[in-house]
Amino acid sequence: MMDKKVKIVDKKAALLQATLTLVNNHGFHNAPMAKIAKLAGVAPATIYLYFENKQDLINTLYLEVKKSYSDFAFTNYEASMSVKKGFEIIWNNIAHYKLNTISEANFLSQCDTSPMIDEAIRIEGLKNLQPLLDLWEKGKSEGIIKPLSIYALYAHTIYPLSFLLEMQQRGIFTIDETMKANMFQVAWDAIKT
């Protein structure tokens, strides 16, 4: 019985990994269920044992990757830290994740600009970032951070990492430790009062 359960998890994980690979390499619309099944090494009908349809598969993958991203983002972060110190830890964790978990980071970047993710799922994924949102609210209430929307704060501090990662992958920009420190300072300067 236990082996069957492990096998089920493995098939589901294989389907999620295959989806991640195909979406990253070919986009959402060029990742049909048949190709996902083939890459995962399962029969196409197997997908429907785990997911209602392609939208459910994409939404599930998004939530799993977003949770992994968020869990990593808050490593060594404590709500009692100063706003700047807390933000610096979170920002550096996110930079580390994006630079070292490239497939997942690319997938999340695509999701940020794609209508493929249901809005309700996008909002659910945003809940994983609640400690960062709370930190920004604390910073705004203390007059440390500009009174901007969470979207504007994210756009000025976190989203540039996706762009620079893309430039690094193309080989036209390098993010070393010095550059990362400079990038954090630019991000902090963009939102501090």
Sequence and secondary structure as in RCSB ss.txt:
>XXXX:A:sequence
MMDKKVKIVDKKAALLQATLTLVNNHGFHNAPMAKIAKLAGVAPATIYLYFENKQDLINTLYLEVKKSYSDFAFT
NYEASMSVKKGFEIIWNNIAHYKLNTISEANFLSQCDTSPMIDEAIRIEGLKNLQPLLDLWEKGKSEGIIKPLSI
YALYAHTIYPLSFLLEMQQRGIFTIDETMKANMFQVAWDAIKT
>XXXX:A:secstr
 HHHHHHHHHHHHHHHHHHHHHHHHH STT  HHHHHHHHTS GGGHHHH SSHHHHHHHHHHHHHHHHHHHHTT
T  TTS HHHHHHHHHHHHHHHHHH HHHHHHHHHHHT TTS HHHHHHHHGGGHHHHHHHHHHHHTTSB S  H
HHHHHHHTHHHHHHHHHHHTTS    HHHHHHHHHHHHHHHB 
